[in-house]
Structures are given as C-alpha cells and as structure tokens.
Amino acid sequence: MELEGKVAVVIGASRGCGKYFALGLAKAGAAVTVAARTVEPGPLPGTVNETAEQIRQEGGKALAVQCDAANPADLHRTIGEAVFRFGRIDVLVYNAAIYTRRPFLNITQDHFDRYFQVNVRAPMIAAQAAMPHMLQQGGGSIVNITSASSTKTTMPHLLLYSITKASLDRLTTWLANEYRERNIAVNSLSPGPVITEALEQEMPQDFDWQQERYGWKPATTEYLGPPIVHLAQQDAGGITGQILRVPDYGKTWP
C-alpha cells in the first residue's frame, strides 16, 4: 500500500470531507490520528470515535483525539499524542473550518476573530507543532483543505469563509517555499462542490443538489481518497506549493 508505515494526522475528521480523507489515508496503509471537537453524538452525525472505529473495522490503525482547533494547546496535544502513539508524523491534513454563511452587515468582530482563529491561525499552529518532527525525519507532507471561494464568489454570504481560505492558501505557498530545501511538501486541496452533513444542514431543505452549474458530489472515500493519498506521498521533490482541486485529479494533475 502507498502509505504503509506512514503516520497521518487529520484535524477536522469527525464527519464530512475530513472523515473520508482519514478513511482514504487509512486504506492506503497510514496509521491515522483523527481529531475534532466532536466525541459525543450531537446535532450532526459523526464523531472522531466513530471515524476511528470505522478505520479499525476496515483493518487500519487509528487514534481518536478530541481537539478544538481554536485552542492552540489542543493542537499541540493532538500532534504530541499522534507521535507518542505511532512514533512519528509524516502527513498533516488540516480540514477543520467554520463555514456558516453570514451577511456582510451582520458580521461582528467576534465572528471575524473566530473565523481567523479556526480557519487560519489553527492550521499555522498545527504546522508549527508537526514540522519539527518532519524536519527530524527528513521530510513530510502538509495538506491544507481550501475552497474555490478563496479566489472567486461562489455562494452568497461567504465573505469570512472566502477571505480566510485565501489566507490559508497564502500560508500554504509561503510554507512550501520556506521549507522546500528541508524536503517538506505543502499544498492546498479544494474538494470542490461536495455534499456533507454540515452543508446539507446549512442549505434550504428544497435545495436542488442536481444543479449542473455546480456538479455536486457526495463525500465518499472513492472520490476524496485518491487525491489526498497522492498528496500525502509528496515531499519537496514532488508536488509542493500548489493549490489543487479534487475534481481535477486525474485530469490536469498530478
């Protein structure tokens, strides 16, 4: 298997895209630490414990860690527990994000700060926690999950999500350039229009998911797994500093 002997951490893996990124990495042979706030069932289906248990049932190795991405101590603890359990960290996938749509005139300073805490500050801190281990090992791969809204207007009322994803992409390209000589690949990956539990809750009940304009895809391991596994295999000698889309995998990249 492509990632046999490798260790991955996926932050934001209780449901949605993050869950299927974790499942895809595990199917490729990686030992996966799945991290998110949700450890008990809530309004949305899915917990980190359930994701980890599914990985184990499918023959993989998994560790579930409760992690609030807004809390720097939780991020450092997540990386520490992964290294303590599995001995190393080769891949970091940052998937956690605040997505809620909010009209511009309703945005408060607290909203602004919270979005940047989770969508920008947290992936930076997670990278700071993981990188020393990757540097000691001689390389690694970081994948930040981004969105098409970082470069264009997609759906209404996504200003905060859009500008934080644009910031995340700049973090990606900066880190890729800074750590190229240390053999760490850093890329952004946009899942494209994917139907997740959170998005279904966010959209009106009569929303038409069959619109050809968007080409919505359900979140599945088959759809999200291959591109994340490919990026997980990269070091600075391969793909790095790129903003890539899942729908383009097998077409314009790798």
C-alpha positions in Angstrom: 0.0 0.0 0.0 1.2 3.5 -0.9 1.4 4.8 2.7 2.4 1.7 4.6 4.5 2.6 7.6 3.4 6.3 7.4 1.6 8.2 10.1 -1.1 10.9 9.3 -3.0 13.4 11.4 -6.3 14.7 10.1 -7.7 17.6 12.0 -11.4 18.0 11.4 -12.2 14.3 10.8 -15.5 13.6 12.7 -17.6 13.9 9.5 -17.8 15.3 6.0 -14.7 15.6 3.9 -12.3 15.2 6.8 -13.8 11.8 7.7 -13.3 10.5 4.1 -9.8 11.9 3.9 -8.9 10.0 7.0 -10.6 6.8 5.7 -8.7 7.2 2.4 -5.3 7.6 4.1 -6.0 4.6 6.3 -7.0 2.4 3.3 -3.6 3.4 1.8 -1.9 2.0 4.8 -1.3 5.0 7.0 -1.8 5.0 10.8 -4.3 7.9 11.2 -4.9 10.1 14.2 -8.4 11.5 13.7 -9.0 14.8 15.6 -12.0 17.0 16.0 -14.2 18.6 18.7 -17.0 16.0 18.4 -16.5 13.0 20.6 -20.2 12.6 21.5 -23.2 12.5 19.1 -24.7 15.9 18.5 -27.0 17.7 16.1 -24.9 16.4 13.2 -24.0 12.8 12.7 -20.4 11.6 13.2 -17.7 11.7 15.9 -14.0 11.2 15.9 -14.5 7.9 17.8 -16.8 6.7 15.1 -14.3 7.6 12.4 -11.5 5.8 14.2 -13.7 2.8 14.8 -14.6 2.5 11.2 -10.9 2.6 10.2 -10.2 -0.2 12.7 -13.1 -2.2 11.4 -11.7 -1.9 7.9 -8.3 -3.2 9.1 -6.5 0.0 9.7 -4.8 1.7 12.6 -6.4 4.8 14.2 -6.3 7.0 17.2 -9.2 9.4 18.1 -8.3 12.7 19.8 -10.6 15.4 20.9 -9.3 18.7 19.6 -10.8 22.2 19.5 -8.9 23.8 16.6 -9.5 27.2 18.2 -7.4 26.1 21.2 -3.6 26.1 20.5 -3.0 23.7 23.4 -5.3 21.2 21.8 -3.5 21.3 18.5 -0.1 20.8 20.1 -1.5 17.9 22.2 -3.0 16.3 19.1 0.3 16.2 17.4 2.0 15.0 20.6 -0.4 12.2 21.1 0.0 11.1 17.5 3.8 10.9 17.8 3.6 9.3 21.2 1.2 6.6 19.9 2.8 5.9 16.5 6.3 7.2 16.8 6.4 9.8 14.0 4.2 12.1 11.8 4.6 12.1 8.0 1.4 13.7 6.9 -0.7 16.6 8.4 -4.1 17.3 6.8 -5.9 20.4 8.2 -9.6 20.2 7.3 -11.3 22.0 10.2 -13.1 25.2 9.3 -16.0 27.5 10.2 -18.3 27.7 7.2 -21.5 29.3 8.3 -22.9 31.8 5.9 -23.4 35.3 7.3 -24.4 38.6 5.5 -21.7 41.2 5.5 -23.6 43.8 7.6 -24.3 41.1 10.3 -20.6 40.3 10.7 -19.3 41.2 14.2 -15.7 41.5 15.4 -16.3 38.2 17.4 -17.3 36.5 14.2 -14.2 37.8 12.4 -11.9 36.7 15.2 -13.4 33.3 15.5 -13.2 32.6 11.7 -9.5 33.5 11.7 -8.8 31.5 14.8 -10.1 28.3 13.3 -9.5 28.8 9.5 -6.1 30.5 9.6 -4.4 30.6 13.0 -5.1 26.9 13.7 -3.5 25.5 10.6 -0.5 27.6 11.2 -0.1 26.4 14.8 -0.7 22.8 13.7 2.1 23.1 11.1 4.3 24.6 13.8 3.6 21.6 16.0 4.1 19.0 13.3 7.1 20.4 11.4 9.8 19.8 13.9 9.0 16.0 13.7 9.0 16.1 9.9 12.3 18.0 9.9 13.9 15.5 12.2 12.7 12.7 9.9 13.9 14.4 6.8 10.6 15.3 5.2 6.9 15.2 5.2 3.7 16.5 3.6 1.2 19.1 4.8 -2.2 19.5 3.1 -4.4 22.4 3.9 -8.0 21.9 2.8 -9.2 25.0 0.9 -12.1 26.1 -1.2 -12.8 27.6 -4.6 -14.3 30.6 -2.7 -10.7 31.6 -1.9 -10.4 33.1 -5.4 -14.0 33.8 -6.5 -17.5 34.4 -5.3 -19.3 31.0 -5.1 -22.3 31.2 -2.8 -23.8 34.3 -1.1 -22.8 35.4 2.4 -19.4 33.6 2.5 -17.2 36.6 2.9 -15.4 35.4 6.1 -15.0 31.9 4.8 -13.7 33.2 1.5 -11.1 35.6 2.9 -9.8 33.0 5.5 -9.4 30.4 2.8 -7.5 32.9 0.7 -5.2 33.5 3.7 -4.9 29.7 4.1 -3.7 29.4 0.5 -1.1 32.1 1.1 0.1 30.2 4.2 0.4 27.2 2.0 2.5 28.8 -0.7 4.7 30.6 1.8 5.5 27.5 3.8 6.1 25.5 0.7 8.8 28.0 -0.4 10.3 28.4 3.0 10.7 24.6 3.6 11.4 23.3 0.1 15.0 22.9 1.0 14.1 20.9 4.1 12.0 18.4 2.0 8.6 19.3 3.3 5.8 19.5 0.7 2.9 21.9 1.5 -0.2 22.0 -0.7 -3.8 23.2 -0.6 -6.5 20.9 -1.8 -10.1 22.1 -2.6 -12.7 19.3 -2.5 -14.9 21.2 -4.9 -18.7 21.1 -4.5 -19.1 18.2 -2.1 -22.3 17.3 -0.2 -21.6 17.0 3.5 -23.7 16.8 6.6 -22.9 20.3 7.6 -23.7 21.7 4.2 -27.0 19.8 4.0 -28.0 21.5 7.3 -26.8 24.9 6.0 -28.8 24.8 2.8 -32.6 25.1 2.4 -34.4 21.8 2.6 -35.6 22.2 -1.0 -32.1 23.0 -2.4 -31.5 21.3 -5.8 -28.3 19.2 -5.4 -28.6 18.2 -9.1 -27.8 21.6 -10.5 -25.3 21.1 -13.4 -23.8 24.5 -12.6 -22.1 23.1 -9.5 -21.8 19.3 -10.2 -22.3 18.4 -6.6 -20.6 15.1 -5.4 -21.4 13.2 -2.2 -18.5 12.9 0.2 -17.1 9.4 -0.3 -13.7 7.6 0.2 -13.7 6.8 -3.5 -14.0 10.5 -4.5 -11.8 12.1 -1.9 -9.3 9.3 -1.1 -7.1 9.1 -4.2 -6.1 12.8 -4.4 -5.4 13.1 -0.6 -3.3 9.9 -0.8 -1.3 11.2 -3.7 -0.5 14.5 -1.9 0.3 12.5 1.3 3.1 10.8 -0.7 4.8 14.0 -1.8 7.9 15.6 -0.5 9.6 18.8 -1.8 10.9 16.8 -4.8 7.4 16.3 -6.0 4.3 18.4 -5.9 4.6 21.4 -3.5 3.3 25.0 -3.3 0.2 24.1 -5.3 -3.5 25.0 -5.0 -5.2 21.9 -6.4 -8.8 20.7 -6.9 -10.2 17.2 -6.3 -12.4 17.4 -9.4 -9.3 18.0 -11.5 -7.4 14.9 -10.1 -6.6 12.6 -13.0 -7.3 15.3 -15.5 -4.9 18.3 -15.0 -2.9 16.8 -12.1 -0.8 15.0 -10.9 
